[in-house]
Amino acid sequence: MSELIIYHNPRCSKSRATLALIEAQGHTPTIVEYLTTPPTVPELQDIIKKLGIHPRNILRTKEEEYKSLNLADQSLSDEAILAAITEHPRLLERPIVVTNNQAIIGRPPENVLPLLASLT
């Protein structure tokens, strides 16, 4: 069986709803509270690859750090964005659910259903 990981913020209603949905489907994910245990740059690179998106697409653009670090600057490299997320984990979109070979952003929580179906 594939490992199932949720990058979770327990204060976020969408993250809590996604976790509840995963558990209601009979899965017990590894919970990574990314605000206290931020993903490393290599972990973020793996997540980005599994999501099939660019690093900029997992940034929370309404966070103060987004503005203060000038992350809207389109000339910033992917590496600079990933480093910013690692140093300021509030910038990471949430929740992100990851298996051995795929990932999905749980906004809305129902987005994870196809991923969960692929595990059975």
Protein Blocks (a to p, Z undefined) as FASTA:
>chain_A
ZZddddddfkbmklmmmmmmmmmnopacddddfklmccdfklmmmmmmmnopafklmccf
kbmklmmnopmpmkbcfklmmmmmmmmmmlpccdddddfkbccddbdfklmmmmmmmmZZ
